[in-house]
Amino acid sequence: MRGLIQEGNGEEHVRLSENIEHAAAVAPRQVRVEIMAAGVCGSDLSCVHGKYYMPTPLVPGHEAAGIVVEIGSAVTYCAVGDHVVLSTFGNCGHCPTCEAGDPGNCGFGGLRQTHNEGDTELWGFANLGAFCQETIVHENQAVPIPKEVPLTSAALIGCGVMTGAGAVFNRARVELGDTVVVIGAGGVGLNVIQAARLCGASQIIAIDRVASKERMAVEFGATDFILAEGDDFDSIKAVNETSTRGVDHAFEVVGSTKLLADAISMVRPGGNICAVGVPDLTATVTYPFQALHQNKNLLGIRAGGGKPRSDFPLLADLYLKGSLKLDELVSDTAGLDGLQGAFDALKSGAEARTVLLPHG
């Protein structure tokens, strides 16, 4: 089958292969999924550039949706023919952590090799390896959704939508009338914005360095847009002037340690600072102690604190009811040979998401 292989760190080290195979047959609690759509997100770019310190050779890709074509003998969570969104959480579903409702903290199984190319074993990003025509995953990583949701849009639920919306719903728990600032109005930031709107936030301030992002930010629910022009732009001053007293919740979605430190000073006493964006995993954040001192809450957030087996169907249902925008997030589609174009668009800030169609 066709798929992409990352052989080292750097965009030049990703190539298309026609000879990828599954690493092993389907185990009792595994499912084989035909991948119909896979979003290209900032985490894919970070992975390719080595910021996540993943072993190579690797099949990249982690944000995907598809159709179940085979199930193991002990699978109960899905059936052949189900439309599923793939989850980055390789959780067991049965340990105390999972039963307490924190599947993202389970750490089940560690990283594994999902595919082969000839005699070469290939790791799978997030135990998925989604930039391929098929993958085999643990049944907990394949979450059924209604077939009425287009798979091209559904793919984004697994990462971009869950990360942004989950940060609002699960971690910050934004309430009616709260005020919010979102630093970065890309694919994930737009989902923070629309989730805050669904929660009834009274003011949603979006900040971005790209002026063209204003249109989509407002479409998704932003009440204010601040254009951060130049490296010397004082975003703290701009937010404090726009919000009058500091916001209740600040979401840093870019993955910048400087902007995360700035976010602390944008929040009122007792407010939440949400670290949604992911910098290099070895990065250090430095901030004045006084900025955090007044009972502020600095929240670490992985994939929106999601509970995929309940959250993914909820997000799909909100889409079907017209409350959650998904189709609007898809800026472009391409075959697997379109990955470099998707990366170029990400780096320029020109769009929300390119979705790869492995069979297209």
C-alpha positions in Angstrom: 0.0 0.0 0.0 1.0 3.7 -0.3 2.2 5.7 2.5 4.7 8.3 3.6 7.9 7.5 5.4 10.0 9.9 7.5 13.7 8.7 7.5 15.3 11.6 9.5 14.6 15.0 10.8 13.7 17.6 8.2 11.1 17.9 5.4 13.6 16.6 2.9 13.6 13.3 4.7 10.0 12.4 4.0 9.2 10.3 0.9 6.3 8.5 -0.6 6.4 4.7 -0.7 4.3 2.2 -2.7 5.5 -0.8 -0.7 4.3 -0.4 2.9 2.8 -3.3 4.8 1.3 -3.8 8.2 3.8 -4.8 10.9 1.7 -7.7 12.1 -1.7 -9.3 11.8 -4.7 -7.9 13.7 -4.5 -8.8 17.4 -7.6 -9.7 19.5 -8.2 -6.1 20.7 -7.0 -4.4 17.5 -8.8 -3.1 14.4 -7.7 -2.5 10.9 -8.8 0.8 9.5 -8.8 2.1 5.9 -7.8 5.7 6.2 -9.9 7.9 4.1 -8.7 11.3 5.3 -5.8 12.6 7.4 -5.3 16.2 8.4 -1.9 17.9 8.4 -1.4 19.9 11.6 1.4 21.7 13.3 2.3 18.6 15.3 3.1 16.8 12.1 5.5 19.6 11.1 7.0 19.5 14.6 7.4 15.7 14.3 9.1 16.0 11.0 11.5 18.6 12.3 12.5 16.4 15.3 10.8 18.5 18.0 9.1 15.5 19.5 12.1 13.3 19.4 10.4 10.4 17.7 12.4 7.4 16.4 12.8 7.0 12.7 12.1 5.5 10.2 8.5 6.6 10.9 5.1 6.7 9.3 3.9 10.2 10.2 0.4 11.4 10.6 -2.0 11.3 13.6 -5.2 13.2 12.7 -7.4 10.9 10.7 -10.7 9.2 10.0 -11.6 6.1 8.1 -13.6 2.9 7.9 -13.1 -0.3 9.9 -12.3 -3.2 7.6 -11.3 -5.9 10.1 -11.6 -6.4 13.8 -9.8 -8.7 16.3 -11.6 -11.6 18.1 -12.0 -9.6 21.4 -13.1 -6.3 20.0 -16.3 -4.8 21.4 -16.0 -1.1 20.8 -16.5 -1.0 17.0 -17.6 -3.3 14.1 -16.6 -3.8 10.5 -18.0 -0.9 8.4 -18.0 1.6 11.2 -16.8 5.1 10.4 -14.2 6.0 13.0 -12.1 8.9 14.1 -8.7 7.8 15.2 -7.4 8.9 18.6 -3.8 9.6 19.6 -4.5 8.1 23.1 -3.3 4.5 23.1 -5.1 3.8 26.4 -6.0 0.4 27.7 -9.5 1.4 28.9 -9.4 -0.7 32.1 -6.8 0.6 34.4 -7.6 3.0 37.4 -6.5 6.0 35.4 -8.8 5.1 32.4 -11.7 4.3 34.7 -11.2 7.6 36.5 -11.8 9.3 33.2 -8.3 10.3 32.3 -7.3 8.1 29.2 -4.7 10.6 28.1 -2.7 9.8 31.2 -2.7 6.0 30.8 0.4 5.6 28.6 -0.7 2.1 27.5 1.9 0.1 25.6 4.4 2.8 24.7 5.4 3.6 21.1 5.2 0.7 18.7 6.1 -0.2 15.1 2.9 -0.1 13.0 4.2 -0.8 9.5 7.0 -2.3 7.5 8.7 -1.5 4.2 10.3 -4.8 3.1 12.6 -5.8 6.0 12.6 -2.3 7.5 10.3 -1.8 10.6 8.5 1.6 10.7 7.4 3.3 13.9 3.9 5.0 13.8 3.4 8.5 15.0 1.1 8.4 18.0 0.8 4.6 17.4 -1.2 5.5 14.3 1.0 6.2 11.3 -2.0 7.9 9.6 -0.3 9.1 6.4 -0.9 5.7 4.9 -3.8 3.9 3.2 -4.4 1.6 6.2 -3.3 1.3 9.8 -3.9 -1.2 12.6 -4.7 0.3 16.0 -5.9 -0.7 19.5 -9.7 -0.7 19.5 -9.7 2.3 22.0 -8.1 4.4 19.3 -10.9 3.9 16.8 -14.0 5.8 17.9 -17.2 5.3 15.9 -19.1 8.4 14.7 -22.3 8.8 12.7 -21.8 8.0 9.0 -23.5 11.3 8.2 -20.3 13.2 9.1 -18.0 13.6 6.1 -14.8 11.8 6.8 -12.7 14.6 5.4 -14.1 16.9 8.1 -14.3 14.2 10.7 -10.6 13.6 10.5 -10.0 16.9 12.3 -11.9 15.9 15.3 -9.1 13.6 16.4 -6.6 16.3 17.0 -7.2 19.9 16.0 -10.9 20.1 17.1 -10.4 18.0 20.2 -7.3 19.9 21.3 -8.9 23.3 20.9 -12.4 22.5 22.0 -11.3 20.2 24.8 -9.0 22.9 26.3 -12.2 25.0 26.7 -14.6 22.3 27.8 -12.4 19.9 29.8 -9.6 22.0 31.2 -10.5 25.7 31.5 -14.2 24.9 31.8 -15.2 28.3 30.4 -18.6 29.5 31.7 -21.4 31.8 30.6 -20.2 35.4 30.6 -16.5 34.6 30.9 -13.9 36.5 28.9 -11.3 34.8 26.8 -8.1 35.6 24.8 -6.8 33.1 22.2 -3.2 33.6 21.0 -3.0 32.1 17.6 -6.0 31.8 15.2 -4.9 28.8 13.2 -6.7 25.5 13.0 -6.5 24.7 16.8 -7.1 28.3 17.8 -10.3 28.5 15.7 -11.6 25.5 17.7 -10.8 27.3 21.0 -12.7 30.2 19.7 -15.8 28.3 18.6 -15.9 26.2 21.8 -15.7 29.4 23.9 -18.6 30.7 21.8 -20.6 27.6 22.6 -19.9 28.1 26.3 -21.4 31.6 26.1 -18.2 33.6 26.6 -19.1 37.3 26.6 -15.8 38.4 25.0 -13.4 36.3 22.8 -10.3 38.2 21.8 -8.2 36.5 19.0 -4.6 37.5 18.4 -2.6 36.6 15.3 0.3 38.0 13.2 -1.6 37.3 10.0 -4.2 39.9 9.1 -6.2 37.5 6.9 -6.9 35.3 10.0 -9.4 37.9 11.2 -12.2 36.8 8.8 -12.2 33.2 10.0 -11.7 34.2 13.7 -14.8 36.4 13.6 -16.7 33.7 11.6 -15.9 31.2 14.4 -17.0 33.5 17.2 -14.3 36.1 18.0 -15.7 39.4 19.2 -12.3 41.2 18.9 -9.2 40.7 16.7 -5.8 42.0 17.6 -3.2 42.1 14.8 0.2 41.5 16.4 2.5 43.5 14.1 6.2 43.0 14.5 8.4 41.4 17.1 8.1 44.4 19.5 4.3 44.4 19.6 3.0 44.6 23.2 0.2 42.0 23.2 -0.2 42.2 27.0 -1.0 45.9 26.7 -3.3 45.4 23.8 -5.3 42.7 25.6 -5.5 44.6 28.9 -6.8 47.7 27.0 -9.4 45.5 25.1 -10.6 43.6 28.1 -10.4 46.4 30.7 -9.5 44.1 33.6 -7.7 41.2 32.2 -9.4 38.1 30.9 -10.8 35.1 32.7 -9.0 32.6 30.4 -5.9 32.9 28.2 -5.2 30.2 25.6 -1.7 30.1 24.1 -2.0 28.0 21.0 1.1 28.9 19.0 3.6 26.8 21.1 5.8 29.8 22.0 7.3 29.9 25.5 7.4 33.7 25.3 3.8 34.0 24.4 2.9 31.6 27.2 4.7 33.8 29.6 2.8 36.8 28.2 -0.5 35.0 28.6 0.1 34.9 32.4 0.0 38.7 32.5 -3.1 38.9 30.4 -5.2 37.0 33.0 -7.0 38.5 35.9 -6.3 37.3 39.4 -7.8 33.8 39.8 -7.9 33.2 36.0 -6.6 30.3 33.9 -3.6 30.2 31.6 -3.9 27.3 29.2 -0.8 25.9 27.5 -2.4 24.5 24.4 0.4 24.9 21.9 3.4 22.6 22.0 7.0 24.0 21.6 10.1 21.8 21.5 9.6 19.3 24.3 12.8 20.4 26.0 11.8 24.1 26.1 11.8 26.1 29.3 9.2 28.8 30.2 10.4 31.8 32.2 8.0 34.2 33.8 8.0 36.8 36.7 6.7 35.1 39.8 4.4 38.0 40.6 2.6 37.5 37.3 1.3 34.1 38.5 1.1 34.8 42.2 -2.5 36.0 42.5 -4.2 32.6 42.6 -3.8 32.1 38.8 -3.9 28.6 37.4 -1.3 27.5 34.8 -2.9 24.5 33.1 -0.9 21.9 31.1 -3.1 20.5 28.3 -2.5 17.5 26.2 -4.9 17.0 23.3 -7.6 19.0 25.1 -7.7 16.7 28.1 -9.9 14.6 25.9 -12.0 11.5 26.7 -12.2 10.3 23.1 -14.9 7.6 23.4 -17.3 10.2 24.8 -15.9 13.5 23.4 -15.6 12.5 19.7 -19.2 11.5 19.3 -20.3 14.6 21.2 -18.3 16.8 18.8 -19.8 14.9 15.8 -23.3 15.4 17.2 -22.6 19.2 17.6 -21.6 19.3 14.0 -24.7 17.5 12.8 -26.8 19.9 14.8 -25.1 22.8 13.1 -23.4 24.1 16.3 -19.8 23.1 15.5 -18.0 24.1 12.3 -15.9 21.4 10.7 -16.2 21.8 7.0 -15.0 25.4 7.2 -11.7 24.2 8.7 -10.8 22.3 5.6 -8.9 24.8 3.5 -7.6 22.3 0.9 -7.4 18.5 0.1 -4.5 16.7 -1.6 -3.1 13.2 -2.1 -0.3 11.8 -0.1 2.1 13.6 -2.5 0.7 16.9 -1.3 2.3 16.9 2.1 5.0 19.4 1.3 2.4 21.9 0.0 0.4 21.4 3.2 3.6 22.1 5.2 4.3 25.3 3.2 0.7 26.5 3.8 1.1 25.9 7.5 4.4 27.8 7.7 2.9 30.8 5.8 -0.2 30.9 8.0 -2.3 30.8 4.9 -5.0 28.4 5.9 -6.6 26.3 8.7 -6.0 22.7 7.5 -5.0 20.7 4.5 -6.5 17.2 4.5 -4.7 14.4 2.8 -6.7 11.7 1.0 -4.6 8.6 0.9 -6.7 7.0 -1.8 -7.1 10.2 -3.8 
